[in-house]
Amino acid sequence: VIVANDPDADRLAVAEKTRSGEWKVFTGNELGALLGWWSLYTYQRRNPDSDLSNVYMISSTVSSKILKTMAKQEKFNFEETLTGFKWMGTRSAELVAQGKTVLFAFEESIGFMCGTGVLEKDGVTAAVRVIELATFLQSNQGLSLSEKLNYIYSFYGYHISENSYYICHDPEVIKTLFNRLRNFGDSPDTYPEGLLDNKYRVVAVRDLTTGYDSTTPDHRATLPVSRSSQMVTFNFHNGLVATLRTSGTEPKIKYYTEFCASPQLKDVDEVKSVLKEMVGAIIEEWLQPKLNNLICRSN
């Protein structure tokens, strides 16, 4: 297992040599699943009679929903914040002040907060926790990190992500693209109802640019709203979550997608196939890169 921090040690990258001899480089979402499981496991070992109703984990809106799924199953609390540890750290501090226990927080861009000793992404502590986990798995269960990740997904359901972006240097094109998504029908706040002739149906929409949320009684978003940037999240009937947003510092339209499959769907190839089909449809039907002259991310 290789662990590496960036120069200021706030992010963590992890790779593992598999039994076949190939190297597996973990994504931030995959490490979030592993560290989330490990945080809960070690907490329960230290506190076998603890009530999880006061225990919390946190992730950002564009990160994997695996902690949310775990929370539903294991009966602890999950909260979601805007992107960035200024939001997750602040929320953690608020919860601690209320007497709550925050075990873990993460964002998909390999940022992790293990405990509340440092209310910020901390690559050093996260590296120690990964090494602890790898040692425990090898010595107690005979498993690698990759094998444990597969077990987690098999138990809670596969959470497979695909994130990327397009470059657009014209702010008016970006504005028009997102306004089109908000006016698919004959009135405001009529967003797309599905993909591929409604083969995949949208069941919820949250727009943190306008403040609209289809899931709340008053249709107002509970997370902070910013009209200076674009951010719309779509939830589909089959468990896929897709967020389209602009970058605050670069001329990019980013997309974050994750298929949160049910635990009954054991065929990971089928999960990946559905995700690929839906992401392709999101790109062609909603982003329309050819029409909007969007530049594809270079490899």
C-alpha positions, 0 to 999 in steps of 0.5 A: 500500500502506498499513501501520499500527501500533497505538499501542504499535507491536506489531501491524501492519495492511496494506491494498493498492489492487488493480488493480480500484481496490478496497482489500484489507485483509489478515488476520493469517493472510494477512500470515503467509503473505506474510512467511513466504515473504519470510523464507525467500526472503531467507534463501536469497538471503543463504545459497544453500548453507545447510542448512535443517535448522537453520532454524525458523518458529513460529506459535500454535495458532490461527493459519494452518497455512501455515508448517507446509505450507511447512516440509513442502515446503521442508524447514525446521522448523515449531513450534507454541506456545500463543497469545501471544508469551510462548510464541513468544518463549520458544521462539525464545530456546531455539532460538537458544540451541541454535544454531538460526536462527528466521526468523519467528513470527506469530499471527493477531491481526496480531502478527509477529516478523521475526527474533530481534532482538526476541523479541516481536511487533514492528509496526515491523520487520514494517512495514519487511519488508512494504514491502521485499516490496511493493517487490521484487514490484513492481520484480522480478516485476510483482506486487502483494501480493494477487497474490503471496498468490494465487501462494503459495496456488496453490503450497502449497494454499489456506489459507482461515480463518474466525474468530469468537465467541459471547458466553456469560455463564454459566460453567456453560453453557460447562462443559456445552458443552465437557464434552458434546464430551468425552463424545460416546460411552460413555466419557471422551475420546470426542469427536465423530467427524465432522460432517453424519452423518460427511460430514466425519470427525474424524481427530485431537483435541487437548484442552489443558484435559484434556491429551488428544491422540489423535495421541501414543503415550500420548495425552498432549498435548505442549503445556502444559495449563491446566484453567482454560480450555477449548481443543479442536482437531479435525483433519478428513480433508479438511484442515480444522482447527477450534479451540474455546476460551474467552477468558481475559478476556471471556465468549466462546466463540471458534472458529478454523477453517481449510481447508488444501486440497491444492495440487491443489484450484485452485477457491478458490470450492469451498474457501470453500464447503466451509469455510462448510458445515463451519463452519455444522455446527460451530456448529449441531452442537457449539456449539448457540447456540439451545439454549445461548442464545449471543449471536452476535458483532455486526458 
